[in-house]
Amino acid sequence: MLQDILLTVAAAAPAAVGGAANNAEALNQMGFAHLFKEMTSAPGEFLVSWVVFLMLVVMSFGSWWYTIVNFIKNTVVSNRADAVVRTFWETPNAQDAIRFMEEQPANEPFSKIALDCAQAAAHHQRHEGSRLVDALNRSEFIDRALRQAVTRESAKLENGMTWLATVGATAPFVGLLGTVWGIYGALLRIGSSGQASIDAVAAPVGEALIMTAVGLFVAIPAVLGYNFFVRRNRITNNKFDTFAHDLHDFFATGSRVGDVPAKR
């Protein structure tokens, strides 16, 4: 009796070891490295996977590019905004204030709004008595110029926002496409081999799920960046509107609301 039990255990041990080895091999085949190795060894069989992977790489590169560029741009604008606006209003002479705005960098938005407003006021003044002045009074003409300037500078802040929103919305579905196609190919290979054990199914399906994970890794930073810049742009646009309102009061009436002597 004891001898029969020992023989049974001895016969089962190699099978257990073999099963453990198969499970370990299946786990090793579920990694990104193994998937990439298979894609490079037989690119024709993984054409859809390559298209999905390259699309996700381009999406990720573009979203990080716009995130870094917009972060630098927003930081520079935010850091300079208060100093530029304060210096403009603290300059006692209007001509010196305009000259200060002209000396600002080409990408400084507040100076561009102020210069457009000053040019509109000067243009309207030069054409007093003409049809232009009869059609639009000074306040309306300045208001139109300010609206155009604020709209233009606000549009510059939104550069790349459409890309971030698109990547955040579509990257998970692009990754899901790779997963669905990978599972379809895995099931075909499993069916042709005739093996339906868990170790034969787990590795191909696990590899296919990697594409969904890659899609999420691409989408999440894009969504976070988009939401961050939406808030930052809203704050900057509010500063544009406040500055434009003060400029309108100054160039239309000669002083801001609540201002004591006006610039001459």
Secondary structure by P-SEA (a helix, b strand, c coil): caaaaaaaaaaaaaaaaaaaaaaaaaaaaccaaaaaaaaaaccccaaaaaaaaaaaaaaaaaaaaaaaaaaaaaaaaaaaaaaaaaaaaacccaaaaaaaaaaccccccaaaaaaaaaaaaaaaaaaccccccccccaaaaaaaaaaaaaaaaaaaaacaaaaaaaaaccaaaaaaaaaaaaaaaaaaaaaaaccccaaaaaaaaaaaaaaaaaaaaacaaaaaaaaaaaaaaaaaaaaaaaaaaaaaaaaacccccccccccc
